[in-house]
Amino acid sequence: MYQLCDFLGKTPSELAQEHQEDLKKDVLEQSKIAKKQLNSFFGYLTNTDDIKWKNTLNDKIIKKKVAWNSARQYVFSKLLSFYSRLEIDVKYKKKEKPKEVKTTVREKTWRRDGIDEKGKPIKEMIPKNEKKAILKQVRDSLNSIRDKAILLGKISSSLDDVDMFNLKIEHYRRGILPKYNICYLQGERQKDDMLYQTFFGSEACEMIDLYLIDRLEKINKSENEDMSEIPQNRYLFAVKEKKMDARYFSERMKKIIDTLKLYNITPKSIRRFFNTNLESNSINKGIIGRLMGHKGDIRDEHYNEMFENAKEGEYEDLATEFINKIDSLVSLGNGSRKITEVESEIKRLNTVNEGLNATIEGLKGDMDDLTNSVNQIKEMLRKEDLFFTAPLPNVFAEDQEKETEISQKKSQKVKELEEDVKKP
């Protein structure tokens, strides 16, 4: 937002005021100033000579131009969200945005520390057949159940972080298929508005379910609530019940990757891993494209019909296809064992907590009994009517011998009190 304000020479409040003043005019007289500013800023960033996108607001020239697709993402995605925060409603149709330029991007090879033949340290390439093992290391190194759930969700669905963090609990509950324990997800990618129809796999769903259980318990404890479930309109993944920042997982993952001394493994590279992993296992390219939200039609009529039916809420056939051919490819393995271990630990801690609560309640009862006994003695002393037929029990005695000793001392004390009371 700073760059835009600097380009225009205006503050955010001035931009908002300009837009509001423009909206007050008759529809035919409106200049759509916000769009003009964004379009010119895009032209400034790319330094393009294209008449449609050329900067027409001023004569500023950027020192180092920004790549077309990067500028497109920044201006027509991120900046639009800033405008929304300023309560400036700027809407673009697909044809009103600059088209994305197709480029051949070579994937950065996953690497790790190694030693060459001469004994010198190098960053060696990680073979394709070892990538799942690497992702297991990353999963097992993540500390929270939530972060594990995010990782497994990304591996099985190929969703971008921003699209995953836009999901609500209601989207997850609506898409769950108990028969397979996978979740159907449908929406438009924030990056380019392309349709995606994908799934959280069985491993991901198991971890997400566990995360939601743990999250509910924490909410009830911290807020002193007794909710049976988290409200459906809350975000599926949240930090303190608020929407997660799109950079959250990238930052968490970078720390893990650095600790493990790995290189070029990012949330975006997980999306590429999904693509190449399915392609190398002969999954139909049309299916891969739709799962990932790529542009293009599915030529196979059989598969096309399954995706069209899924749009209408009938995704049983598509789910069967996913579970039979794809779920195992996007599963890391040992997931159930890991989940069981974590779940068992949670149950153990809950049992310990319940035991402590019961102990506390028992001690409270013992204290009440002792207080009542003391009050009785005081009342009897006040009335000079103190007679005991048996020694008072000691609720804190550790064993019978100590109990007897304490009782004898109490009896002696009582006799002394009786003698004192009888004295004139």
N, C-alpha and C positions, 0 to 999 in steps of 0.2 A: 504494500500500500504506500510505503514511503517513496518508492520509485515513481509511482503514478502521480503522487502529490507533487513531487519535485519536477516531474515532466510538465505538469499543468500549472505549477506555481500556486497551488491552492491547498487549503487545509481540508481534512475530511468533512468538517462541518460546512465549509463553503460549498463543497461538492454536493452535499445533501440538500442544501438550501437552493442551489441552482436547479437541481432536479425537481424539487417540490414546486418551484416557481414555474417551471416548464409544464408541469402537469396541470396547473391552474388554467392554462390557456385552452382555447378551443382545440379539439382534436386535430383539425386541419392546420392549425397554426403552431402546433408543438414541433420543436426542433429535434426531439429525442436526443438531448444533449449528452446523456450518459453513454449511449451507444457510440456517438461520434467520438467521445473522449477515449473510450476503450479501443475502438477501431484504429484511431490515430496512434494510440500508444503501442498497439501491436505493430503498426507500420514503423514506428520509431525503433522498437526493439529489434525488428528483423532487417531494418534499413532497406526495405523492398521498394522496387519501382512500380509494382503492380498498382494500377490506378485505383482499384477497389480498396486497397489496404494502405496506400501511401499516406504518410503523416501530412495532414492538411491544416493542423491547428497552429503549428509554429515551425520554425526553421532549425530546431535542435537536431543534432546528429549524434547518435550513440558512438562511443569510441570503439567498442568491440560488440558487434552484433550478436544477438542470441539466435540459436538454431530455431528454425521455423516451428517444429513440433513442440519444442520446449516453451517458446513464446506463446504458442496456441494454448498449451495446457495452463500456463501461468495466467494469461489474460482472461480466457473464457471459462476457466474453472475456479481457480483460487481467488482472482479478483472479484468475480461475481459473488462469491461467498462473503467477501468484505463489504460489498455493496448491500448485500442482504442484512448484514449487521447494522448498517447505517439506515436500514428501513427504506432502501432504494430498490424498488422492484424492477429489475432489468431482465427481460426475457429475450432469448435468442432462439429462433428456429434453426433446425439443422443446416438448412441451406444458407442461413445468414452468417454462419461461422466459416472461417477459412478451412479448406479441406486439409486433412492430415497428409503429409508427404510420406509415401512408403519408402522406407530405407532398409537396406540390408544390414542389420546389426549383428555383428559376430559376438556370440555369447562369451563373456569372460570365463575362462576355464577355472573350475574349482581347483584350488591348490592347497597344499599343506607343507609344513617344514619337512625336509628330507636330506639325504646325503647322496651325492653322486658317486660315480665309480672311483673317483680319486679321493674320496673322503671329504669333499668340500660341501658345506651346507648349501642347499638349493630349495627352491619352492617347487616341489614336484607336483605333477598333475594327478588329480584323483580320478581313477578309472570310473567309468559309468556304473559298473557292477558293484562299486563300493559306495555310491552316493547315498543309498538308503542307510547304510551303516553310519555314515557321517551325520545324517539327519537324526538318527537315533541318539547319537552323542549330544546333539544340540537339544533334543527333546529332554533327555535325562539331566541336562545341565540347567535347564530352566527351573527356577525355584517355585513358582506359584502354579496352582492348578489352572488358573485362568490363562497364563502364558502358554502352557502346554496345550490347552484347548484351542487357542488361537493358531498355534503352529500346525496342529493336526487338521484343523479346519482349512487352513490355507493349502496344505499338501493335497487334500482330497477334493477341494473345490476350485482351486486356482484363483480365488477371488483376490482382488487388490485390497490392501489394507483399508482404504477409504470406503470401499463398498461393503466390506465385512463389518466395519464399525458403524455403518448405517443401519444394520439389521436390528430389528426389535425382537423381543422374546416371542411376540405373537407370530412373527414370520417363522420362527423356529418351530413353535408348537403346531402351527398350521401345516408345515411341510413334513412332519415326522411320520414315518411309516413303521409302526411297531413290529410288523412282520419281519422286516429286515434290519430295523434299528438304523436307518439312514434317513436323511432329511433332504427333501426337494426344495430348491431355492430358485426364485425367478425374479428378475429385475433388470434395470438398465445400468450399465457402467457409468459412473459419474464422469469418467474421462471423455467418453465420446457418445454417450446415450445409446450404445449398442446393447441389444438384448442378450442376456445370459440366462441359461437354464442349466443349473448344475446341482451338485449334491454335497452335503457333508457326509463322509463315509462312516462306517460303523465305528471305527476307532475314535474318530472325532466326536461322534454323538455320545459315546460312552463317557468321554472326558468332559464334554459340555454339560451333560446331565449331572456329573459329579460336581462340576464347578458351580452349577446353579443351586445344588443342595448346600454346598459349603457357603455360598454367598447368602442364601436365605438365613442360615443359622447366624451368620455374622450380623446381618441386618437386625434380626430379632434381639440379639444380645446388645448391640450398640445403641439401638433406638428403643430398647425395652418394649418391643412389639411381640405379638404372637400371631404373625401372619402364617397362613398355610402355604402360600406361594407368592412369588414376586409378581407385582402387577405386570400384566402382559404388554403394556405400552412403554415399558422401560427398555433401554438398549440391551441387546443380548450380551455384549461385552462392555463393562463399565469400570470406571475408577471412582470410588466413593459415590456410586450410583449416578455418575455423570458420564456423558459421552466421551469416548476415548479420543485423544488427539491422534491424527493420522500418522504422526511420527513415532508414536509410543513404541510399537513393536519393533520398528527398525532400530531404535536406540537400544532396546533390550537385547535384540538379537546380535547387534554389533559387539556388545560387551562379551557375550558368550563366544562369538566367533574369534575375537581377539584372544580370549582366555585359552581357547582350544588351539590357538596358533593355526587357524585356517584362513583362507583368503577367497575373495570374490563370491562369498555366499551371502546373499541378501534376500529379503522378502520377494523382491522382483525376480531373483534367480530361481526361487522356488516355483514361481509361475512358469518359468521356462522349463524347469525340471518336469513339471506336470505334462507339458506339451511333448517334449522329447521322449519321456518315459512311455507315454501312451502310443506315440507314433512308432517307436521301436518294438512295441508289442502288437503291431498290426491293427490298432483301433482305427476305425473309419475317420478320415480327416474332417469330414463334415460334422461328425459327432464331437470331435475335439474342439472344433471351432465354435460350435454352439455352447458347449460347456464353458469355454473361456470367454465368450462374448465377442468373438471375432466377426467381422463382416463377411457375408457370403452365405449362399444357399446350400442346403443339404440335397445332393443330387439323388441319393438313394431314396426311393419312394417309401420304402418300409420304415426307415429311420425318420424321414421327414414327417410321416403320419404320427409317429410316436411323440415327437416334439410338439406337433400341432395339438394333439390331444392333451398333452401336459399343460399347455397354455390354458386350456379350458378346465383344468383341475383333475383331469383323468391321467395321472402319471404312474399308474401301476405297471404298465408295460415298460415304460422308460426306466423305472426303478429296478425292474427285473433284469433289464439289459445292463444297468450299472452294477448291480450286485454280482451278476454272473461273470462279467468281463473286465470291470474296471476297479471295483472295490479293493481287491487283493493287490492290484498294482500300486494303489495309492495308500496302502497300509504299511506301516513300518515293522509290524510284528512285535511280539512281546508286550503289545499294548494292554491286553487284558490283564496280564500278570502285574504290570506296573500300576494299572488302575486299581486292581484288587489290593495291592500293598498300601496305596494311599488311602483307599476307602477303609481298610482295616484299621489303619492308624487313626483316622478320624473317629471311627466307632470306639476304638480303645480310649481315646481322649475324652469322648463323650461319656463313656462308662465311668472313667476316673472322676470326671466332673460331677456326675450324678452321685457317686460314692461320697465325694467331699461335701456335697450339699446335704446328703442324709446324715453325715457325721455332725455337721454344723447344727442341723435341726435337733439331733440327739443331745448335743451339748447344751443347747438352749433349754431343752426339757429338763435336763439335770440341774441346770442353774435355777430354773423355776421351782423345782422340788426343794432345793437347798434353801432358797429364799423363803419359801412357805414354812419350812421347819424352823428357821431362825425367827420368823415373825410369830410363830406359835409359842416359842420359848419366851420371847419378849412379852407377849400378851399374858402368859401364865405367871411370869414374874410380876407383872403389873398387878394382877389380881391376887397375888400371894397364894396361888393354887397350883403349885408346881409339883407334879408327881409323874414319875416315869416307870412303866412296867417293863420296858425293853430299851436297849440303847438305840440311838438314831443311826440309820445306815449311812455309810460314807460312800457317796456315789462315785468318788474318784479313786477308790482303793484299787491298787493294781493286782493284789492277790489276797487270799483269805487270811494269811498271817498278818499282813498289814492292816486289814480290815478289823481284825480282832484287837490288835494293839490300839488302834484309834478309838474303837468302841469302849475299851477299858478306860482310856484317858477321859473320854466324854462322861462315862458313868461317874468317875471320880470328881470331875468338874461339877456335875449335877449335884452330887452329895454335898460338895462345898457350898454350892449356891443355896441348897435347902437349909444348911446350917446357918448361913448368913441371913436368910429370910426369917428363921425362927428366933434369931437374936433380938432382944428388945431394943 
